[in-house]
Amino acid sequence: MRAVLATVGSRGDVQPMLALAQALARRGHTALLATPPNFAGWVRSHGFEHAPLGADIQAWLSDNARYLSGNPATMLRGMSRYFSEQIPVQFEQLGAILRGAEAVAIGGLALAAPSVAEASGIPRLMVAYTTCVLPSSDHPPPMIPWHGLPGWMNDLMWRAHHLFGNQLIAGAMNAGRARFGLPPVASLAEHFFRDTPIAIAADEPLFPADPAWQDRYPFAGFLFYDDPNALDPELDAWLGDGEPPVFAGFGSMSGDSIERVGEMLIEAVRATGRRCLIGAGWAGLGGGRLPPGWRVVREAPHALLFPRVAVVVHHGGSGTTANALRAGVPQVILPLILDQFHHAHRLRIAGLAPQAPAMERINARELTAAILAALALPPAPRAATAARLQASEAGATITAMLERMAASG
């Protein structure tokens, strides 16, 4: 089977698809990954074909950092600009990318992919990395940071979300569909959540299904990427030469001021008496003067790194959250946007992470308290979750779905 894996977003949107490509290869299938061009070298280094899809997301985020805030109105403006620019580009590129494909898996913000696959007659499967993107009275839409609200309020916000979504995206979507001879969609909610099959690449016990979904969205479990890299020998030696450090990294996120975040981290972690390993991420965290004995790392395999740290302080992206859960390590989640608030909420009510303010509101004293609270949480729930996730076969599960879809045409 020749499968196209189309995804748009940050590394957190691309890495699960790379994990799925690895699972497909183990079954003897061919995978082409269509991602933003800044991931081309990484994808090809694993021996997979690559096709550029959409803009260099790192450059786009850097140029539009003002939209990366917890303010829903600000995020709506950013999303409106992004989709008006990028959906036409996706339609233009995907026609050639999907040629010869027998199945398509879709992740992240590759919103044109279901339509192009439909026009090409190719079976398609959307892979949701989190449950919060699926409409439910149990949680608000991804742009809303307020969790624990009554179901009727969540339902009301989802109705507003669908209305705004149609206003923001439907014009560009239907213009693209017309190019492929497809009829317009009146409701994007129907198009994405009913007309397109969806598999949830998340842990069902932690992120349970809404009974109203009526088993429409099967769970596969988190997609874990097999990183072929070893820990850097100097980092390995540093980790072994002292007590486990605090790891702090925010991937592609940093809030409105990387300087403020860096200064807060230094003050907060220093107050715990522990050393710190800082993940630089796209924003370049840890670029200033650091306390003696601290270290900055640009990249390191999380599967090897996280079991050797005392606590992981991060933004709550699905990939970092899943890897910390699999390692059984305490977490402090400082959400900034979208699904990060959902992950922070679900882990808190499961007893796997303490309550902590959002990234843009937290101060050093509160972060120190959150780190100490995470370290004090009972380890048994973390150990049980880690054991379950270490047995995950999500890649094989989704590969089997794609095989069945391709066989049935």
C-alpha positions as CSV (number, residue, x, y, z in Angstrom):
1,M,0.0,0.0,0.0
2,R,1.2,3.5,-0.8
3,A,0.0,5.9,1.8
4,V,0.2,9.7,2.0
5,L,0.5,11.2,5.5
6,A,-0.5,14.8,5.2
7,T,-0.1,17.1,8.2
8,V,0.5,20.8,8.8
9,G,1.6,22.5,12.0
10,S,4.6,22.4,14.4
11,R,6.8,19.4,15.3
12,G,4.0,18.2,17.5
13,D,1.8,17.8,14.4
14,V,4.5,16.1,12.3
15,Q,6.1,13.7,14.7
16,P,3.0,11.5,15.2
17,M,2.8,11.1,11.4
18,L,6.5,10.2,11.3
19,A,5.7,7.6,13.9
20,L,2.8,6.3,11.8
21,A,5.2,6.2,8.8
22,Q,7.5,4.0,10.8
23,A,4.6,1.6,11.6
24,L,3.6,1.5,8.0
25,A,7.2,0.6,7.0
26,R,7.3,-2.2,9.5
27,R,4.2,-3.7,7.7
28,G,5.9,-3.4,4.3
29,H,4.0,-0.3,3.1
30,T,5.3,2.9,1.4
31,A,4.7,6.2,3.1
32,L,5.1,9.7,1.7
33,L,4.9,12.5,4.3
34,A,3.5,15.8,3.2
35,T,4.5,18.4,5.7
36,P,5.7,22.1,5.9
37,P,9.0,22.4,4.1
38,N,11.0,23.0,7.2
39,F,10.6,19.3,8.2
40,A,11.8,17.9,4.9
41,G,15.4,17.1,6.0
42,W,14.1,15.4,9.2
43,V,11.6,13.3,7.3
44,R,14.1,12.3,4.6
45,S,16.8,11.4,7.2
46,H,14.5,8.5,8.1
47,G,14.3,7.2,4.5
48,F,10.8,8.5,3.8
49,E,9.6,10.4,0.8
50,H,8.7,14.0,1.5
51,A,6.5,16.6,-0.3
52,P,6.2,20.2,0.9
53,L,2.7,21.2,2.1
54,G,2.0,24.7,3.2
55,A,4.3,27.4,4.6
56,D,7.3,27.0,6.8
57,I,5.4,26.9,10.0
58,Q,8.4,27.9,12.2
59,A,8.9,31.1,10.1
60,W,5.1,31.8,10.1
61,L,5.0,31.5,13.9
62,S,8.0,33.7,14.3
63,D,6.5,36.4,12.0
64,N,3.1,36.2,13.7
65,A,4.0,35.6,17.4
66,R,1.5,38.2,18.5
67,Y,-1.3,35.8,17.7
68,L,0.0,33.1,20.1
69,S,-1.7,34.1,23.2
70,G,-4.5,32.7,25.4
71,N,-6.9,35.4,24.2
72,P,-9.5,33.8,21.9
73,A,-10.2,37.0,19.9
74,T,-6.5,37.5,19.2
75,M,-6.2,33.8,18.1
76,L,-9.2,34.1,15.9
77,R,-7.5,37.0,14.0
78,G,-4.4,34.9,13.6
79,M,-6.3,31.9,12.4
80,S,-8.3,33.9,9.9
81,R,-5.1,35.2,8.4
82,Y,-3.4,31.8,8.4
83,F,-6.3,29.9,6.8
84,S,-7.0,32.6,4.2
85,E,-3.4,32.3,3.1
86,Q,-2.8,28.6,3.5
87,I,-6.0,26.7,2.5
88,P,-5.6,27.7,-1.2
89,V,-2.0,26.6,-1.1
90,Q,-3.0,23.2,0.3
91,F,-5.5,22.6,-2.4
92,E,-3.0,23.6,-5.1
93,Q,-0.3,21.3,-3.7
94,L,-2.3,18.2,-2.6
95,G,-3.6,17.4,-6.1
96,A,-0.2,16.3,-7.2
97,I,0.8,14.9,-3.8
98,L,-2.1,12.4,-3.6
99,R,-1.6,11.1,-7.1
100,G,-1.0,7.3,-6.9
101,A,-1.9,7.1,-3.2
102,E,-4.1,4.2,-2.0
103,A,-4.9,5.7,1.4
104,V,-4.5,9.1,3.1
105,A,-3.9,9.8,6.8
106,I,-4.5,13.5,7.8
107,G,-3.3,15.3,10.8
108,G,-2.9,18.8,12.2
109,L,-4.1,21.7,10.1
110,A,-4.1,19.9,6.7
111,L,-7.7,21.0,6.3
112,A,-7.9,20.7,2.5
113,A,-6.7,17.1,2.5
114,P,-10.2,15.4,3.1
115,S,-11.6,17.3,0.1
116,V,-8.8,16.5,-2.3
117,A,-8.8,12.8,-1.2
118,E,-12.6,12.8,-1.7
119,A,-12.2,14.2,-5.3
120,S,-9.5,11.6,-6.0
121,G,-11.5,8.7,-4.7
122,I,-8.9,7.8,-2.1
123,P,-9.9,6.5,1.3
124,R,-9.1,9.0,4.0
125,L,-8.6,8.9,7.7
126,M,-8.2,11.9,10.0
127,V,-5.9,11.3,13.0
128,A,-6.8,13.4,16.0
129,Y,-4.0,13.8,18.4
130,T,-6.3,14.9,21.2
131,T,-10.0,14.6,22.1
132,C,-10.6,18.4,22.5
133,V,-10.9,19.0,18.8
134,L,-14.0,16.8,18.7
135,P,-17.3,18.5,19.6
136,S,-18.6,17.5,23.1
137,S,-20.5,18.9,26.0
138,D,-17.7,17.6,28.2
139,H,-15.2,20.2,27.1
140,P,-15.1,23.6,25.3
141,P,-13.6,24.1,21.8
142,P,-9.8,24.2,21.6
143,M,-9.5,28.0,21.5
144,I,-11.4,28.3,24.8
145,P,-9.1,27.9,27.9
146,W,-11.8,27.5,30.5
147,H,-12.4,23.9,31.6
148,G,-14.8,22.4,34.1
149,L,-17.8,24.4,32.8
150,P,-21.4,23.1,32.7
151,G,-22.2,21.0,29.6
152,W,-24.8,23.5,28.3
153,M,-22.1,26.2,28.3
154,N,-19.7,23.9,26.4
155,D,-22.5,23.2,23.9
156,L,-23.1,26.9,23.4
157,M,-19.4,27.6,22.8
158,W,-19.2,24.7,20.3
159,R,-22.1,26.3,18.3
160,A,-20.3,29.6,18.3
161,H,-17.1,27.8,17.3
162,H,-18.8,26.1,14.3
163,L,-20.3,29.5,13.3
164,F,-17.0,31.3,13.4
165,G,-15.3,28.3,11.7
166,N,-17.7,28.5,8.8
167,Q,-17.1,32.3,8.5
168,L,-13.4,31.9,8.7
169,I,-12.8,28.9,6.5
170,A,-15.8,28.0,4.4
171,G,-15.1,30.5,1.6
172,A,-11.6,29.2,1.0
173,M,-12.6,25.6,1.5
174,N,-15.5,25.8,-1.0
175,A,-13.4,27.7,-3.5
176,G,-10.8,24.9,-3.4
177,R,-13.5,22.2,-3.6
178,A,-14.9,23.9,-6.7
179,R,-11.5,23.6,-8.4
180,F,-11.8,19.8,-8.0
181,G,-15.4,19.6,-9.1
182,L,-16.8,19.0,-5.6
183,P,-20.0,20.5,-4.3
184,P,-19.7,23.2,-1.5
185,V,-20.1,22.1,2.1
186,A,-22.7,23.9,4.1
187,S,-21.3,22.9,7.4
188,L,-17.7,22.4,8.1
189,A,-18.6,20.5,11.3
190,E,-20.5,17.9,9.3
191,H,-17.6,17.8,6.7
192,F,-14.9,17.2,9.3
193,F,-16.7,15.3,12.1
194,R,-19.2,13.2,10.3
195,D,-18.2,12.8,6.6
196,T,-14.6,12.0,7.3
197,P,-13.5,9.0,9.4
198,I,-11.5,9.9,12.5
199,A,-9.2,7.9,14.7
200,I,-8.1,9.3,18.1
201,A,-4.4,9.0,18.7
202,A,-4.7,9.6,22.5
203,D,-5.0,7.5,25.6
204,E,-8.7,6.7,26.3
205,P,-8.5,6.2,30.0
206,L,-7.1,9.8,30.4
207,F,-9.1,11.4,27.6
208,P,-12.4,9.4,27.7
209,A,-14.9,9.4,24.9
210,D,-18.1,11.4,25.1
211,P,-21.0,8.8,25.1
212,A,-22.7,11.1,22.6
213,W,-20.1,10.1,20.0
214,Q,-21.6,6.6,19.9
215,D,-18.2,5.0,19.2
216,R,-17.9,7.0,16.0
217,Y,-14.3,7.8,16.7
218,P,-12.2,4.8,17.7
219,F,-9.2,5.2,20.0
220,A,-5.8,4.0,18.9
221,G,-3.6,5.4,21.7
222,F,-0.7,7.8,21.5
223,L,1.6,7.5,18.5
224,F,5.1,7.2,19.8
225,Y,8.0,8.1,17.5
226,D,11.0,5.8,17.5
227,D,13.9,8.2,17.6
228,P,17.0,6.5,16.2
229,N,19.3,9.0,18.0
230,A,21.1,8.3,21.2
231,L,21.6,10.8,24.0
232,D,24.6,13.1,23.4
233,P,27.5,11.6,25.4
234,E,28.2,14.9,27.2
235,L,24.5,15.2,28.1
236,D,24.5,11.6,29.2
237,A,27.5,12.2,31.5
238,W,26.0,15.4,32.9
239,L,22.7,13.6,33.7
240,G,24.7,10.9,35.6
241,D,26.8,13.4,37.5
242,G,24.3,14.6,40.0
243,E,20.6,14.3,41.1
244,P,18.0,14.3,38.3
245,P,17.4,17.8,37.1
246,V,14.3,19.8,36.3
247,F,13.7,19.7,32.5
248,A,12.0,22.9,31.1
249,G,11.1,23.1,27.5
250,F,8.2,24.6,25.5
251,G,8.7,23.4,22.0
252,S,7.5,26.0,19.5
253,M,5.9,28.0,22.3
254,S,7.2,30.7,24.6
255,G,4.4,33.2,25.1
256,D,4.8,36.9,24.4
257,S,8.4,37.2,25.9
258,I,11.1,34.6,25.8
259,E,13.1,36.8,28.1
260,R,10.4,36.9,30.8
261,V,10.0,33.1,30.6
262,G,13.8,32.5,30.9
263,E,14.2,34.8,33.9
264,M,11.2,33.2,35.6
265,L,12.6,29.7,35.0
266,I,15.9,30.7,36.6
267,E,14.3,32.2,39.7
268,A,11.8,29.4,40.1
269,V,14.0,26.3,39.6
270,R,16.9,27.9,41.6
271,A,14.4,28.1,44.5
272,T,13.8,24.4,44.4
273,G,17.5,23.7,44.9
274,R,17.8,21.6,41.8
275,R,19.8,22.0,38.6
276,C,18.0,22.5,35.3
277,L,18.2,21.2,31.8
278,I,16.5,23.7,29.4
279,G,15.1,22.6,26.0
280,A,15.8,25.5,23.7
281,G,12.9,24.8,21.3
282,W,12.1,27.1,18.4
283,A,12.1,30.2,20.5
284,G,15.7,29.7,21.7
285,L,15.0,29.4,25.4
286,G,18.0,29.5,27.6
287,G,20.0,31.8,25.4
288,G,21.1,34.1,28.3
289,R,23.4,33.7,31.2
290,L,22.5,30.6,33.3
291,P,23.4,29.5,36.8
292,P,26.5,27.3,37.2
293,G,25.8,23.7,36.5
294,W,22.8,24.3,34.3
295,R,22.7,23.1,30.7
296,V,20.8,23.9,27.4
297,V,20.0,21.2,24.9
298,R,18.6,21.9,21.4
299,E,17.3,18.4,20.8
300,A,17.3,15.1,22.7
301,P,15.2,11.9,22.4
302,H,12.4,12.3,24.9
303,A,12.1,8.6,25.4
304,L,15.6,8.5,26.7
305,L,15.8,11.8,28.4
306,F,12.5,12.0,30.4
307,P,13.1,8.9,32.6
308,R,16.2,10.6,33.8
309,V,14.8,13.9,35.0
310,A,13.0,14.8,38.2
311,V,10.1,16.7,36.6
312,V,9.2,18.0,33.1
313,V,8.0,21.6,32.9
314,H,6.3,22.2,29.5
315,H,3.5,23.8,27.5
316,G,1.2,20.8,27.3
317,G,1.6,19.9,23.7
318,S,0.2,16.4,22.9
319,G,3.6,14.9,22.1
320,T,5.5,16.2,25.1
321,T,2.6,15.3,27.4
322,A,2.4,11.7,26.0
323,N,6.2,11.2,26.3
324,A,6.3,12.4,29.9
325,L,3.4,10.1,30.8
326,R,5.1,7.1,29.2
327,A,8.3,7.9,31.2
328,G,6.3,8.1,34.4
329,V,7.8,11.4,35.4
330,P,6.1,14.3,37.2
331,Q,4.9,17.1,35.0
332,V,4.1,20.8,35.4
333,I,2.0,22.0,32.4
334,L,1.9,25.7,31.7
335,P,-0.6,26.0,28.8
336,L,-0.5,28.8,26.3
337,I,-3.0,28.0,23.5
338,L,-5.4,25.4,22.1
339,D,-5.3,21.8,23.3
340,Q,-2.7,22.6,25.9
341,F,-5.4,23.7,28.3
342,H,-7.3,20.5,27.8
343,H,-4.3,18.4,28.5
344,A,-3.5,20.3,31.7
345,H,-7.1,19.9,32.9
346,R,-7.3,16.2,32.2
347,L,-3.9,15.4,33.9
348,R,-4.8,17.5,36.9
349,I,-8.1,15.7,37.5
350,A,-6.3,12.3,37.0
351,G,-3.8,13.2,39.7
352,L,-0.9,13.3,37.3
353,A,-0.1,17.0,37.4
354,P,-0.7,19.8,39.8
355,Q,-2.8,22.9,39.1
356,A,-0.7,25.6,37.6
357,P,-1.4,29.0,36.0
358,A,-1.2,29.5,32.3
359,M,2.2,30.3,30.9
360,E,1.5,34.0,30.4
361,R,0.1,34.5,33.9
362,I,2.5,32.4,36.1
363,N,5.2,34.0,38.1
364,A,8.4,32.5,39.6
365,R,6.9,31.9,43.0
366,E,4.0,30.0,41.6
367,L,6.2,28.0,39.3
368,T,8.4,26.9,42.2
369,A,5.3,25.8,44.1
370,A,4.0,23.9,41.1
371,I,7.3,22.0,40.7
372,L,7.4,21.1,44.3
373,A,3.7,20.0,44.2
374,A,4.4,17.8,41.1
375,L,7.3,16.1,42.9
376,A,5.0,15.5,45.9
377,L,2.2,13.7,43.9
378,P,1.9,10.0,44.7
379,P,3.8,7.9,42.1
380,A,1.4,5.0,41.7
381,P,-1.0,6.7,39.2
382,R,2.0,7.8,37.1
383,A,3.5,4.3,37.2
384,A,0.2,2.7,36.1
385,T,-0.2,5.1,33.2
386,A,3.4,4.6,32.1
387,A,3.0,0.8,32.0
388,R,-0.1,1.1,29.9
389,L,1.5,3.6,27.4
390,Q,4.7,1.5,27.2
391,A,2.5,-1.3,25.8
392,S,0.8,1.0,23.2
393,E,0.6,-0.2,19.6
394,A,-1.1,2.8,18.2
395,G,0.9,2.8,15.0
396,A,-0.1,-0.8,14.2
397,T,-3.7,0.0,15.1
398,I,-3.9,2.9,12.7
399,T,-2.0,1.0,10.0
400,A,-4.6,-1.8,10.2
401,M,-7.4,0.8,9.8
402,L,-5.7,2.2,6.6
403,E,-5.2,-1.3,5.3
404,R,-8.9,-2.1,5.6
405,M,-9.9,1.2,4.0
406,A,-7.5,0.7,1.1
407,A,-8.7,-2.9,0.6
408,S,-12.4,-1.9,0.5
409,G,-11.6,1.0,-1.9
